[in-house]
Amino acid sequence: MTLSLQKNTGSDASKLEANKAIVLAFYEAAINRTDFEAASKFLGSRYVQHNPLIADGIEGFKDFLAFLRENFPGLRAEVKRVFADGDFVTAHTHGVRVPGDRGSAIVDIFRLEEGKIVEHWDVIQPIPEQPLNQNGMF
């Protein structure tokens, strides 16, 4: 019984690491390169978007990337940390739409099915010019 449990734990750990790698590769293709064709390879046949400012579905995601590419050609996002729990992956990210700006702290939550991203939530907080503490946001 212990061997079976260890085998499952190793398999689960491998799945968690694979899910994190999928999200990181997706982030690079989608946000840093705004390359829909490359990013779409990581999406499932459906994509549920919970950000109320982005249209639902794969076409909504495609339109969002086109908006970013057109309006923020210098956009960069640096994933500071990434966590996986079952089929969910959370990324804590420093996003900068315009080079030289302070940017925003972003938390993205992705749900995966069979190695594909099928659902997304996010929260975005602008980095203030004068924070009330010196703890940093990352």
N, CA, C and O atoms as a GROMACS GRO file, in nm:
protein
  552
    1MET      N    1   0.082  -0.119   0.000
    1MET     CA    2   0.000   0.000   0.000
    1MET      C    3   0.087   0.125   0.000
    1MET      O    4   0.053   0.222  -0.068
    2THR      N    5   0.194   0.126   0.072
    2THR     CA    6   0.283   0.242   0.075
    2THR      C    7   0.343   0.267  -0.063
    2THR      O    8   0.354   0.382  -0.105
    3LEU      N    9   0.382   0.160  -0.133
    3LEU     CA   10   0.440   0.178  -0.266
    3LEU      C   11   0.340   0.241  -0.360
    3LEU      O   12   0.375   0.328  -0.440
    4SER      N   13   0.215   0.199  -0.352
    4SER     CA   14   0.112   0.257  -0.437
    4SER      C   15   0.093   0.405  -0.406
    4SER      O   16   0.080   0.486  -0.497
    5LEU      N   17   0.093   0.439  -0.279
    5LEU     CA   18   0.077   0.579  -0.240
    5LEU      C   19   0.196   0.661  -0.290
    5LEU      O   20   0.176   0.770  -0.343
    6GLN      N   21   0.316   0.610  -0.275
    6GLN     CA   22   0.433   0.683  -0.324
    6GLN      C   23   0.427   0.700  -0.475
    6GLN      O   24   0.462   0.806  -0.527
    7LYS      N   25   0.384   0.596  -0.544
    7LYS     CA   26   0.373   0.605  -0.689
    7LYS      C   27   0.272   0.714  -0.728
    7LYS      O   28   0.300   0.794  -0.818
    8ASN      N   29   0.157   0.717  -0.664
    8ASN     CA   30   0.057   0.819  -0.692
    8ASN      C   31   0.109   0.958  -0.659
    8ASN      O   32   0.085   1.053  -0.734
    9THR      N   33   0.179   0.971  -0.548
    9THR     CA   34   0.232   1.101  -0.509
    9THR      C   35   0.331   1.150  -0.613
    9THR      O   36   0.329   1.268  -0.650
   10GLY      N   37   0.418   1.062  -0.662
   10GLY     CA   38   0.512   1.100  -0.766
   10GLY      C   39   0.442   1.140  -0.894
   10GLY      O   40   0.479   1.237  -0.960
   11SER      N   41   0.339   1.064  -0.928
   11SER     CA   42   0.261   1.095  -1.048
   11SER      C   43   0.190   1.229  -1.032
   11SER      O   44   0.185   1.309  -1.125
   12ASP      N   45   0.133   1.252  -0.914
   12ASP     CA   46   0.066   1.379  -0.888
   12ASP      C   47   0.164   1.495  -0.896
   12ASP      O   48   0.133   1.600  -0.952
   13ALA      N   49   0.282   1.476  -0.839
   13ALA     CA   50   0.384   1.582  -0.843
   13ALA      C   51   0.425   1.610  -0.987
   13ALA      O   52   0.445   1.726  -1.024
   14SER      N   53   0.437   1.506  -1.068
   14SER     CA   54   0.472   1.526  -1.209
   14SER      C   55   0.363   1.603  -1.282
   14SER      O   56   0.392   1.690  -1.365
   15LYS      N   57   0.237   1.572  -1.251
   15LYS     CA   58   0.126   1.643  -1.314
   15LYS      C   59   0.127   1.790  -1.273
   15LYS      O   60   0.104   1.878  -1.356
   16LEU      N   61   0.153   1.818  -1.146
   16LEU     CA   62   0.158   1.957  -1.099
   16LEU      C   63   0.268   2.033  -1.170
   16LEU      O   64   0.248   2.147  -1.214
   17GLU      N   65   0.385   1.972  -1.182
   17GLU     CA   66   0.496   2.038  -1.250
   17GLU      C   67   0.464   2.058  -1.398
   17GLU      O   68   0.498   2.162  -1.456
   18ALA      N   69   0.400   1.960  -1.460
   18ALA     CA   70   0.361   1.974  -1.601
   18ALA      C   71   0.260   2.087  -1.618
   18ALA      O   72   0.271   2.165  -1.712
   19ASN      N   73   0.162   2.096  -1.528
   19ASN     CA   74   0.064   2.203  -1.536
   19ASN      C   75   0.130   2.340  -1.520
   19ASN      O   76   0.095   2.434  -1.592
   20LYS      N   77   0.225   2.352  -1.428
   20LYS     CA   78   0.296   2.479  -1.412
   20LYS      C   79   0.373   2.514  -1.539
   20LYS      O   80   0.372   2.629  -1.582
   21ALA      N   81   0.439   2.416  -1.598
   21ALA     CA   82   0.516   2.440  -1.721
   21ALA      C   83   0.424   2.485  -1.835
   21ALA      O   84   0.461   2.571  -1.914
   22ILE      N   85   0.306   2.426  -1.843
   22ILE     CA   86   0.209   2.466  -1.947
   22ILE      C   87   0.170   2.611  -1.929
   22ILE      O   88   0.169   2.688  -2.026
   23VAL      N   89   0.137   2.651  -1.807
   23VAL     CA   90   0.096   2.789  -1.781
   23VAL      C   91   0.210   2.885  -1.809
   23VAL      O   92   0.188   2.992  -1.867
   24LEU      N   93   0.332   2.851  -1.769
   24LEU     CA   94   0.446   2.940  -1.795
   24LEU      C   95   0.471   2.956  -1.945
   24LEU      O   96   0.499   3.067  -1.991
   25ALA      N   97   0.462   2.848  -2.020
   25ALA     CA   98   0.480   2.856  -2.165
   25ALA      C   99   0.367   2.937  -2.229
   25ALA      O  100   0.390   3.016  -2.320
   26PHE      N  101   0.246   2.916  -2.181
   26PHE     CA  102   0.131   2.993  -2.229
   26PHE      C  103   0.151   3.141  -2.202
   26PHE      O  104   0.127   3.224  -2.289
   27TYR      N  105   0.195   3.175  -2.082
   27TYR     CA  106   0.218   3.314  -2.045
   27TYR      C  107   0.319   3.379  -2.138
   27TYR      O  108   0.299   3.492  -2.184
   28GLU      N  109   0.426   3.309  -2.166
   28GLU     CA  110   0.530   3.364  -2.255
   28GLU      C  111   0.474   3.388  -2.395
   28GLU      O  112   0.495   3.495  -2.453
   29ALA      N  113   0.402   3.290  -2.449
   29ALA     CA  114   0.346   3.304  -2.584
   29ALA      C  115   0.236   3.410  -2.588
   29ALA      O  116   0.234   3.494  -2.679
   30ALA      N  117   0.146   3.406  -2.491
   30ALA     CA  118   0.029   3.495  -2.494
   30ALA      C  119   0.062   3.638  -2.456
   30ALA      O  120   0.029   3.731  -2.529
   31ILE      N  121   0.127   3.656  -2.343
   31ILE     CA  122   0.145   3.791  -2.290
   31ILE      C  123   0.274   3.855  -2.341
   31ILE      O  124   0.271   3.968  -2.390
   32ASN      N  125   0.384   3.785  -2.332
   32ASN     CA  126   0.511   3.848  -2.370
   32ASN      C  127   0.532   3.856  -2.520
   32ASN      O  128   0.603   3.944  -2.569
   33ARG      N  129   0.472   3.763  -2.595
   33ARG     CA  130   0.486   3.768  -2.741
   33ARG      C  131   0.355   3.806  -2.811
   33ARG      O  132   0.355   3.831  -2.931
   34THR      N  133   0.246   3.810  -2.737
   34THR     CA  134   0.111   3.832  -2.792
   34THR      C  135   0.090   3.752  -2.922
   34THR      O  136   0.041   3.805  -3.022
   35ASP      N  137   0.130   3.627  -2.917
   35ASP     CA  138   0.125   3.536  -3.032
   35ASP      C  139   0.008   3.439  -3.012
   35ASP      O  140   0.022   3.338  -2.944
   36PHE      N  141  -0.105   3.471  -3.072
   36PHE     CA  142  -0.223   3.388  -3.053
   36PHE      C  143  -0.202   3.246  -3.102
   36PHE      O  144  -0.241   3.151  -3.034
   37GLU      N  145  -0.140   3.230  -3.218
   37GLU     CA  146  -0.120   3.095  -3.273
   37GLU      C  147  -0.041   3.008  -3.176
   37GLU      O  148  -0.077   2.893  -3.152
   38ALA      N  149   0.067   3.063  -3.121
   38ALA     CA  150   0.149   2.987  -3.026
   38ALA      C  151   0.072   2.962  -2.896
   38ALA      O  152   0.075   2.852  -2.842
   39ALA      N  153   0.003   3.064  -2.847
   39ALA     CA  154  -0.070   3.052  -2.721
   39ALA      C  155  -0.188   2.956  -2.732
   39ALA      O  156  -0.219   2.884  -2.637
   40SER      N  157  -0.254   2.955  -2.847
   40SER     CA  158  -0.375   2.873  -2.863
   40SER      C  159  -0.346   2.724  -2.852
   40SER      O  160  -0.437   2.645  -2.825
   41LYS      N  161  -0.222   2.683  -2.871
   41LYS     CA  162  -0.184   2.542  -2.858
   41LYS      C  163  -0.200   2.493  -2.714
   41LYS      O  164  -0.207   2.372  -2.690
   42PHE      N  165  -0.204   2.587  -2.620
   42PHE     CA  166  -0.217   2.551  -2.479
   42PHE      C  167  -0.362   2.555  -2.430
   42PHE      O  168  -0.389   2.523  -2.314
   43LEU      N  169  -0.454   2.596  -2.518
   43LEU     CA  170  -0.595   2.609  -2.480
   43LEU      C  171  -0.674   2.484  -2.515
   43LEU      O  172  -0.646   2.416  -2.613
   44GLY      N  173  -0.774   2.457  -2.432
   44GLY     CA  174  -0.866   2.349  -2.462
   44GLY      C  175  -0.963   2.391  -2.571
   44GLY      O  176  -0.952   2.501  -2.625
   45SER      N  177  -1.057   2.304  -2.603
   45SER     CA  178  -1.154   2.336  -2.709
   45SER      C  179  -1.252   2.445  -2.664
   45SER      O  180  -1.319   2.506  -2.747
   46ARG      N  181  -1.259   2.469  -2.535
   46ARG     CA  182  -1.338   2.580  -2.482
   46ARG      C  183  -1.251   2.657  -2.383
   46ARG      O  184  -1.157   2.601  -2.326
   47TYR      N  185  -1.282   2.783  -2.363
   47TYR     CA  186  -1.204   2.868  -2.273
   47TYR      C  187  -1.300   2.962  -2.202
   47TYR      O  188  -1.358   3.051  -2.264
   48VAL      N  189  -1.317   2.943  -2.072
   48VAL     CA  190  -1.408   3.024  -1.992
   48VAL      C  191  -1.328   3.138  -1.930
   48VAL      O  192  -1.232   3.116  -1.857
   49GLN      N  193  -1.369   3.260  -1.961
   49GLN     CA  194  -1.300   3.381  -1.914
   49GLN      C  195  -1.384   3.446  -1.804
   49GLN      O  196  -1.502   3.477  -1.826
   50HIS      N  197  -1.325   3.466  -1.686
   50HIS     CA  198  -1.397   3.528  -1.575
   50HIS      C  199  -1.364   3.676  -1.559
   50HIS      O  200  -1.430   3.744  -1.481
   51ASN      N  201  -1.264   3.726  -1.629
   51ASN     CA  202  -1.236   3.870  -1.625
   51ASN      C  203  -1.351   3.940  -1.698
   51ASN      O  204  -1.372   3.914  -1.816
   52PRO      N  205  -1.425   4.029  -1.630
   52PRO     CA  206  -1.542   4.090  -1.692
   52PRO      C  207  -1.509   4.190  -1.802
   52PRO      O  208  -1.600   4.238  -1.870
   53LEU      N  209  -1.382   4.222  -1.820
   53LEU     CA  210  -1.342   4.317  -1.924
   53LEU      C  211  -1.294   4.249  -2.051
   53LEU      O  212  -1.253   4.316  -2.146
   54ILE      N  213  -1.298   4.116  -2.052
   54ILE     CA  214  -1.254   4.038  -2.168
   54ILE      C  215  -1.369   3.946  -2.209
   54ILE      O  216  -1.431   3.882  -2.124
   55ALA      N  217  -1.398   3.941  -2.338
   55ALA     CA  218  -1.506   3.855  -2.386
   55ALA      C  219  -1.473   3.708  -2.360
   55ALA      O  220  -1.357   3.669  -2.358
   56ASP      N  221  -1.576   3.630  -2.340
   56ASP     CA  222  -1.562   3.488  -2.311
   56ASP      C  223  -1.517   3.411  -2.435
   56ASP      O  224  -1.537   3.456  -2.548
   57GLY      N  225  -1.456   3.297  -2.412
   57GLY     CA  226  -1.423   3.205  -2.520
   57GLY      C  227  -1.289   3.233  -2.587
   57GLY      O  228  -1.221   3.331  -2.558
   58ILE      N  229  -1.255   3.144  -2.677
   58ILE     CA  230  -1.127   3.152  -2.748
   58ILE      C  231  -1.122   3.277  -2.835
   58ILE      O  232  -1.017   3.341  -2.844
   59GLU      N  233  -1.231   3.312  -2.901
   59GLU     CA  234  -1.232   3.434  -2.983
   59GLU      C  235  -1.215   3.559  -2.898
   59GLU      O  236  -1.147   3.653  -2.939
   60GLY      N  237  -1.274   3.560  -2.779
   60GLY     CA  238  -1.255   3.672  -2.688
   60GLY      C  239  -1.109   3.686  -2.647
   60GLY      O  240  -1.057   3.797  -2.639
   61PHE      N  241  -1.044   3.573  -2.622
   61PHE     CA  242  -0.902   3.573  -2.588
   61PHE      C  243  -0.819   3.622  -2.706
   61PHE      O  244  -0.725   3.700  -2.688
   62LYS      N  245  -0.852   3.577  -2.825
   62LYS     CA  246  -0.781   3.621  -2.946
   62LYS      C  247  -0.794   3.773  -2.963
   62LYS      O  248  -0.696   3.840  -2.993
   63ASP      N  249  -0.914   3.826  -2.943
   63ASP     CA  250  -0.936   3.970  -2.953
   63ASP      C  251  -0.857   4.046  -2.847
   63ASP      O  252  -0.803   4.153  -2.874
   64PHE      N  253  -0.849   3.990  -2.727
   64PHE     CA  254  -0.773   4.053  -2.619
   64PHE      C  255  -0.625   4.061  -2.655
   64PHE      O  256  -0.562   4.164  -2.633
   65LEU      N  257  -0.569   3.954  -2.708
   65LEU     CA  258  -0.428   3.958  -2.748
   65LEU      C  259  -0.405   4.059  -2.859
   65LEU      O  260  -0.303   4.127  -2.859
   66ALA      N  261  -0.496   4.069  -2.953
   66ALA     CA  262  -0.483   4.169  -3.060
   66ALA      C  263  -0.485   4.310  -3.001
   66ALA      O  264  -0.408   4.396  -3.044
   67PHE      N  265  -0.572   4.334  -2.903
   67PHE     CA  266  -0.577   4.463  -2.834
   67PHE      C  267  -0.443   4.492  -2.766
   67PHE      O  268  -0.391   4.603  -2.778
   68LEU      N  269  -0.388   4.395  -2.695
   68LEU     CA  270  -0.259   4.416  -2.628
   68LEU      C  271  -0.149   4.445  -2.729
   68LEU      O  272  -0.070   4.538  -2.711
   69ARG      N  273  -0.143   4.366  -2.835
   69ARG     CA  274  -0.039   4.383  -2.937
   69ARG      C  275  -0.046   4.521  -3.000
   69ARG      O  276   0.057   4.584  -3.023
   70GLU      N  277  -0.166   4.569  -3.028
   70GLU     CA  278  -0.184   4.698  -3.094
   70GLU      C  279  -0.156   4.816  -3.000
   70GLU      O  280  -0.095   4.914  -3.040
   71ASN      N  281  -0.201   4.806  -2.876
   71ASN     CA  282  -0.194   4.919  -2.784
   71ASN      C  283  -0.074   4.919  -2.691
   71ASN      O  284  -0.036   5.024  -2.639
   72PHE      N  285  -0.012   4.804  -2.669
   72PHE     CA  286   0.099   4.793  -2.575
   72PHE      C  287   0.211   4.706  -2.633
   72PHE      O  288   0.237   4.597  -2.581
   73PRO      N  289   0.277   4.752  -2.738
   73PRO     CA  290   0.380   4.670  -2.803
   73PRO      C  291   0.499   4.639  -2.712
   73PRO      O  292   0.572   4.543  -2.737
   74GLY      N  293   0.521   4.718  -2.608
   74GLY     CA  294   0.632   4.694  -2.516
   74GLY      C  295   0.592   4.615  -2.392
   74GLY      O  296   0.669   4.607  -2.297
   75LEU      N  297   0.473   4.557  -2.394
   75LEU     CA  298   0.421   4.481  -2.280
   75LEU      C  299   0.518   4.370  -2.238
   75LEU      O  300   0.570   4.296  -2.322
   76ARG      N  301   0.540   4.361  -2.107
   76ARG     CA  302   0.620   4.251  -2.052
   76ARG      C  303   0.556   4.206  -1.922
   76ARG      O  304   0.502   4.286  -1.847
   77ALA      N  305   0.562   4.078  -1.897
   77ALA     CA  306   0.513   4.022  -1.772
   77ALA      C  307   0.618   3.926  -1.719
   77ALA      O  308   0.668   3.840  -1.792
   78GLU      N  309   0.650   3.942  -1.593
   78GLU     CA  310   0.747   3.854  -1.529
   78GLU      C  311   0.676   3.776  -1.420
   78GLU      O  312   0.628   3.834  -1.322
   79VAL      N  313   0.669   3.646  -1.437
   79VAL     CA  314   0.607   3.560  -1.336
   79VAL      C  315   0.705   3.548  -1.220
   79VAL      O  316   0.816   3.498  -1.236
   80LYS      N  317   0.663   3.594  -1.104
   80LYS     CA  318   0.748   3.593  -0.985
   80LYS      C  319   0.740   3.460  -0.911
   80LYS      O  320   0.839   3.413  -0.855
   81ARG      N  321   0.621   3.400  -0.912
   81ARG     CA  322   0.604   3.270  -0.848
   81ARG      C  323   0.482   3.202  -0.910
   81ARG      O  324   0.390   3.267  -0.960
   82VAL      N  325   0.484   3.071  -0.904
   82VAL     CA  326   0.374   2.993  -0.962
   82VAL      C  327   0.345   2.875  -0.869
   82VAL      O  328   0.437   2.811  -0.818
   83PHE      N  329   0.216   2.849  -0.848
   83PHE     CA  330   0.172   2.742  -0.760
   83PHE      C  331   0.074   2.653  -0.835
   83PHE      O  332  -0.002   2.700  -0.920
   84ALA      N  333   0.076   2.525  -0.803
   84ALA     CA  334  -0.020   2.433  -0.864
   84ALA      C  335  -0.090   2.354  -0.754
   84ALA      O  336  -0.028   2.313  -0.656
   85ASP      N  337  -0.219   2.334  -0.772
   85ASP     CA  338  -0.300   2.255  -0.680
   85ASP      C  339  -0.401   2.179  -0.765
   85ASP      O  340  -0.501   2.236  -0.810
   86GLY      N  341  -0.376   2.053  -0.786
   86GLY     CA  342  -0.464   1.974  -0.872
   86GLY      C  343  -0.464   2.030  -1.014
   86GLY      O  344  -0.359   2.043  -1.075
   87ASP      N  345  -0.582   2.062  -1.064
   87ASP     CA  346  -0.594   2.115  -1.200
   87ASP      C  347  -0.586   2.268  -1.206
   87ASP      O  348  -0.610   2.327  -1.311
   88PHE      N  349  -0.552   2.330  -1.094
   88PHE     CA  350  -0.542   2.476  -1.088
   88PHE      C  351  -0.397   2.520  -1.078
   88PHE      O  352  -0.318   2.460  -1.006
   89VAL      N  353  -0.364   2.626  -1.152
   89VAL     CA  354  -0.231   2.687  -1.145
   89VAL      C  355  -0.251   2.836  -1.121
   89VAL      O  356  -0.330   2.901  -1.190
   90THR      N  357  -0.178   2.889  -1.024
   90THR     CA  358  -0.184   3.031  -0.991
   90THR      C  359  -0.048   3.093  -1.018
   90THR      O  360   0.055   3.040  -0.976
   91ALA      N  361  -0.048   3.207  -1.087
   91ALA     CA  362   0.076   3.280  -1.116
   91ALA      C  363   0.067   3.420  -1.056
   91ALA      O  364  -0.031   3.491  -1.077
   92HIS      N  365   0.170   3.458  -0.981
   92HIS     CA  366   0.183   3.593  -0.924
   92HIS      C  367   0.282   3.666  -1.014
   92HIS      O  368   0.398   3.626  -1.023
   93THR      N  369   0.237   3.771  -1.079
   93THR     CA  370   0.310   3.830  -1.191
   93THR      C  371   0.324   3.980  -1.178
   93THR      O  372   0.235   4.048  -1.126
   94HIS      N  373   0.437   4.031  -1.225
   94HIS     CA  374   0.458   4.175  -1.239
   94HIS      C  375   0.438   4.208  -1.387
   94HIS      O  376   0.519   4.171  -1.471
   95GLY      N  377   0.329   4.277  -1.416
   95GLY     CA  378   0.298   4.314  -1.553
   95GLY      C  379   0.325   4.461  -1.577
   95GLY      O  380   0.284   4.546  -1.498
   96VAL      N  381   0.394   4.490  -1.686
   96VAL     CA  382   0.423   4.629  -1.725
   96VAL      C  383   0.377   4.646  -1.869
   96VAL      O  384   0.435   4.587  -1.961
   97ARG      N  385   0.274   4.727  -1.890
   97ARG     CA  386   0.222   4.748  -2.025
   97ARG      C  387   0.307   4.846  -2.104
   97ARG      O  388   0.326   4.830  -2.224
   98VAL      N  389   0.360   4.949  -2.036
   98VAL     CA  390   0.442   5.051  -2.103
   98VAL      C  391   0.579   5.053  -2.034
   98VAL      O  392   0.586   5.077  -1.914
   99PRO      N  393   0.688   5.028  -2.108
   99PRO     CA  394   0.820   5.028  -2.047
   99PRO      C  395   0.845   5.155  -1.966
   99PRO      O  396   0.813   5.266  -2.010
  100GLY      N  397   0.902   5.137  -1.847
  100GLY     CA  398   0.930   5.249  -1.758
  100GLY      C  399   0.822   5.273  -1.655
  100GLY      O  400   0.847   5.339  -1.554
  101ASP      N  401   0.700   5.223  -1.678
  101ASP     CA  402   0.593   5.236  -1.579
  101ASP      C  403   0.615   5.137  -1.464
  101ASP      O  404   0.688   5.039  -1.479
  102ARG      N  405   0.553   5.164  -1.350
  102ARG     CA  406   0.562   5.075  -1.235
  102ARG      C  407   0.491   4.943  -1.262
  102ARG      O  408   0.533   4.837  -1.216
  103GLY      N  409   0.383   4.950  -1.337
  103GLY     CA  410   0.310   4.830  -1.372
  103GLY      C  411   0.208   4.790  -1.268
  103GLY      O  412   0.164   4.871  -1.187
  104SER      N  413   0.172   4.663  -1.270
  104SER     CA  414   0.069   4.608  -1.182
  104SER      C  415   0.113   4.474  -1.126
  104SER      O  416   0.189   4.400  -1.188
  105ALA      N  417   0.062   4.445  -1.007
  105ALA     CA  418   0.074   4.311  -0.951
  105ALA      C  419  -0.050   4.235  -0.996
  105ALA      O  420  -0.163   4.282  -0.979
  106ILE      N  421  -0.029   4.118  -1.052
  106ILE     CA  422  -0.139   4.040  -1.110
  106ILE      C  423  -0.136   3.899  -1.052
  106ILE      O  424  -0.029   3.839  -1.037
  107VAL      N  425  -0.252   3.849  -1.019
  107VAL     CA  426  -0.265   3.708  -0.983
  107VAL      C  427  -0.361   3.646  -1.084
  107VAL      O  428  -0.477   3.684  -1.093
  108ASP      N  429  -0.310   3.551  -1.159
  108ASP     CA  430  -0.390   3.476  -1.257
  108ASP      C  431  -0.413   3.336  -1.202
  108ASP      O  432  -0.321   3.274  -1.149
  109ILE      N  433  -0.534   3.288  -1.216
  109ILE     CA  434  -0.567   3.151  -1.180
  109ILE      C  435  -0.617   3.082  -1.307
  109ILE      O  436  -0.709   3.130  -1.373
  110PHE      N  437  -0.556   2.970  -1.339
  110PHE     CA  438  -0.593   2.892  -1.456
  110PHE      C  439  -0.642   2.755  -1.411
  110PHE      O  440  -0.589   2.698  -1.316
  111ARG      N  441  -0.743   2.703  -1.480
  111ARG     CA  442  -0.784   2.565  -1.459
  111ARG      C  443  -0.753   2.488  -1.586
  111ARG      O  444  -0.782   2.533  -1.697
  112LEU      N  445  -0.694   2.372  -1.568
  112LEU     CA  446  -0.655   2.288  -1.681
  112LEU      C  447  -0.737   2.160  -1.682
  112LEU      O  448  -0.777   2.109  -1.577
  113GLU      N  449  -0.760   2.108  -1.800
  113GLU     CA  450  -0.819   1.975  -1.821
  113GLU      C  451  -0.732   1.904  -1.922
  113GLU      O  452  -0.710   1.953  -2.033
  114GLU      N  453  -0.684   1.787  -1.885
  114GLU     CA  454  -0.603   1.705  -1.974
  114GLU      C  455  -0.489   1.785  -2.037
  114GLU      O  456  -0.461   1.772  -2.157
  115GLY      N  457  -0.423   1.867  -1.956
  115GLY     CA  458  -0.306   1.942  -2.003
  115GLY      C  459  -0.337   2.065  -2.086
  115GLY      O  460  -0.246   2.121  -2.148
  116LYS      N  461  -0.461   2.108  -2.089
  116LYS     CA  462  -0.501   2.227  -2.166
  116LYS      C  463  -0.570   2.327  -2.073
  116LYS      O  464  -0.643   2.289  -1.982
  117ILE      N  465  -0.546   2.455  -2.097
  117ILE     CA  466  -0.608   2.561  -2.019
  117ILE      C  467  -0.752   2.580  -2.067
  117ILE      O  468  -0.777   2.602  -2.185
  118VAL      N  469  -0.846   2.571  -1.973
  118VAL     CA  470  -0.987   2.582  -2.009
  118VAL      C  471  -1.061   2.693  -1.934
  118VAL      O  472  -1.177   2.723  -1.965
  119GLU      N  473  -0.995   2.753  -1.835
  119GLU     CA  474  -1.065   2.855  -1.756
  119GLU      C  475  -0.962   2.949  -1.694
  119GLU      O  476  -0.850   2.909  -1.662
  120HIS      N  477  -1.003   3.078  -1.679
  120HIS     CA  478  -0.911   3.181  -1.628
  120HIS      C  479  -0.984   3.283  -1.541
  120HIS      O  480  -1.092   3.331  -1.576
  121TRP      N  481  -0.922   3.316  -1.429
  121TRP     CA  482  -0.964   3.426  -1.341
  121TRP      C  483  -0.841   3.514  -1.320
  121TRP      O  484  -0.728   3.466  -1.331
  122ASP      N  485  -0.862   3.642  -1.288
  122ASP     CA  486  -0.748   3.726  -1.250
  122ASP      C  487  -0.791   3.841  -1.162
  122ASP      O  488  -0.907   3.882  -1.160
  123VAL      N  489  -0.693   3.892  -1.088
  123VAL     CA  490  -0.708   4.017  -1.013
  123VAL      C  491  -0.584   4.100  -1.044
  123VAL      O  492  -0.473   4.047  -1.054
  124ILE      N  493  -0.605   4.230  -1.059
  124ILE     CA  494  -0.496   4.320  -1.100
  124ILE      C  495  -0.495   4.439  -1.006
  124ILE      O  496  -0.598   4.502  -0.983
  125GLN      N  497  -0.376   4.470  -0.952
  125GLN     CA  498  -0.362   4.583  -0.861
  125GLN      C  499  -0.247   4.671  -0.910
  125GLN      O  500  -0.132   4.626  -0.914
  126PRO      N  501  -0.276   4.796  -0.948
  126PRO     CA  502  -0.169   4.886  -0.990
  126PRO      C  503  -0.069   4.907  -0.876
  126PRO      O  504  -0.107   4.916  -0.759
  127ILE      N  505   0.058   4.916  -0.911
  127ILE     CA  506   0.162   4.942  -0.811
  127ILE      C  507   0.162   5.092  -0.782
  127ILE      O  508   0.183   5.172  -0.873
  128PRO      N  509   0.138   5.131  -0.656
  128PRO     CA  510   0.128   5.274  -0.625
  128PRO      C  511   0.263   5.344  -0.629
  128PRO      O  512   0.368   5.284  -0.605
  129GLU      N  513   0.258   5.473  -0.660
  129GLU     CA  514   0.380   5.554  -0.662
  129GLU      C  515   0.439   5.565  -0.522
  129GLU      O  516   0.560   5.557  -0.504
  130GLN      N  517   0.353   5.584  -0.423
  130GLN     CA  518   0.399   5.599  -0.285
  130GLN      C  519   0.326   5.499  -0.195
  130GLN      O  520   0.222   5.532  -0.138
  131PRO      N  521   0.379   5.379  -0.183
  131PRO     CA  522   0.314   5.279  -0.098
  131PRO      C  523   0.320   5.320   0.049
  131PRO      O  524   0.410   5.394   0.090
  132LEU      N  525   0.225   5.273   0.126
  132LEU     CA  526   0.221   5.304   0.268
  132LEU      C  527   0.311   5.213   0.350
  132LEU      O  528   0.323   5.231   0.472
  133ASN      N  529   0.374   5.115   0.287
  133ASN     CA  530   0.474   5.032   0.354
  133ASN      C  531   0.585   5.001   0.254
  133ASN      O  532   0.570   5.027   0.134
  134GLN      N  533   0.692   4.947   0.301
  134GLN     CA  534   0.807   4.917   0.215
  134GLN      C  535   0.825   4.767   0.193
  134GLN      O  536   0.935   4.721   0.164
  135ASN      N  537   0.718   4.692   0.206
  135ASN     CA  538   0.726   4.547   0.193
  135ASN      C  539   0.733   4.499   0.049
  135ASN      O  540   0.771   4.384   0.025
  136GLY      N  541   0.698   4.583  -0.045
  136GLY     CA  542   0.698   4.542  -0.184
  136GLY      C  543   0.578   4.456  -0.216
  136GLY      O  544   0.513   4.401  -0.127
  137MET      N  545   0.549   4.444  -0.342
  137MET     CA  546   0.433   4.365  -0.384
  137MET      C  547   0.473   4.228  -0.438
  137MET      O  548   0.387   4.148  -0.476
  138PHE      N  549   0.602   4.202  -0.442
  138PHE     CA  550   0.647   4.074  -0.494
  138PHE      C  551   0.743   4.008  -0.398
  138PHE      O  552   0.792   3.898  -0.424
   0.00000   0.00000   0.00000
